[in-house]
Amino acid sequence: MAVNLLENVGEALQGFPLINKYCWLDSSAALHCIRGNGEYKQFLANRVYKIQSHSEVTWRHVGTNENPADIGSRGGVIQDNQLWWNGPEWLPNPNRWP
């Protein structure tokens, strides 16, 4: 889904320079698959191939405690939740990225 979203946003932003593309995920197992050259069953292999075909994207890991998506998906309260509204404190500063 993230790769499809990147493709759609890239098309919508044609004419605007995109210097870097980053995707964040909270699954270290998925990140290992994306970065690796393992042999997977067809379903997973097709998805890994599609992701790896976008070599311009840098994939990064974000822990559960710093992942705003986990708040909404786990029934958390988002009202007055700074992580939900602003993201992790380190996100605006690439020098502090995990």
C-alpha positions in Angstrom: 0.0 0.0 0.0 2.8 2.4 0.8 4.4 1.9 -2.6 1.1 2.5 -4.3 0.6 5.6 -2.3 4.0 6.9 -3.2 3.3 6.3 -6.9 0.0 8.2 -6.7 1.4 11.1 -4.7 4.4 11.3 -7.1 2.0 11.6 -10.1 0.0 14.2 -8.3 3.2 16.2 -7.6 4.6 16.1 -11.1 6.6 19.2 -11.6 7.6 19.5 -7.9 11.1 18.3 -7.1 11.1 15.3 -4.8 14.5 15.0 -3.4 14.1 11.9 -1.1 11.3 9.4 -0.5 11.0 7.7 2.8 8.6 5.1 4.1 8.3 4.1 7.7 7.1 0.8 9.1 6.9 -0.7 12.5 7.5 -4.3 11.5 11.2 -5.3 11.7 10.3 -8.6 10.0 8.8 -6.7 7.0 11.9 -4.4 6.9 14.1 -7.5 6.9 12.2 -8.9 3.9 12.4 -5.6 2.0 16.1 -5.2 2.6 17.0 -8.9 2.1 17.3 -11.2 -0.8 15.5 -14.2 0.7 13.3 -16.6 -1.2 9.7 -16.3 -0.3 6.4 -18.0 -1.3 4.7 -16.4 -4.3 2.3 -14.1 -2.4 5.1 -12.5 -0.3 7.7 -12.6 -3.1 5.4 -10.6 -5.4 5.0 -7.9 -2.8 8.6 -7.7 -1.9 9.5 -7.5 -5.6 7.2 -4.5 -6.1 8.6 -2.7 -3.1 12.2 -3.5 -4.1 11.5 -2.3 -7.7 11.3 1.2 -6.2 15.0 1.6 -5.3 14.5 5.4 -4.9 12.6 4.8 -1.6 14.4 4.5 1.7 12.7 2.2 4.2 13.0 3.0 7.9 11.8 1.5 11.1 9.7 3.3 13.7 9.1 1.6 17.1 5.5 1.0 18.3 5.9 3.6 21.1 6.6 6.3 18.5 4.2 5.2 15.8 1.1 7.5 15.6 -0.8 4.9 13.6 -0.8 2.5 16.5 -2.8 5.0 18.6 -5.7 5.0 16.3 -5.6 1.3 15.4 -5.5 0.2 19.0 -8.4 2.3 20.3 -6.3 5.0 21.9 -7.5 8.5 22.6 -6.3 11.0 20.0 -7.7 14.1 21.5 -4.8 16.2 22.9 -2.3 13.4 21.9 0.8 15.1 20.6 2.1 12.0 18.9 -1.1 11.6 16.9 -1.2 15.2 15.8 2.5 16.0 15.3 4.2 12.6 14.9 7.4 11.6 16.8 9.5 14.5 18.0 12.5 13.4 16.0 10.6 13.2 12.6 11.3 16.8 11.4 15.0 16.4 12.1 16.6 13.7 9.9 19.8 13.9 12.0 17.8 12.4 14.9 16.1 9.6 13.0 16.4 6.1 14.5 
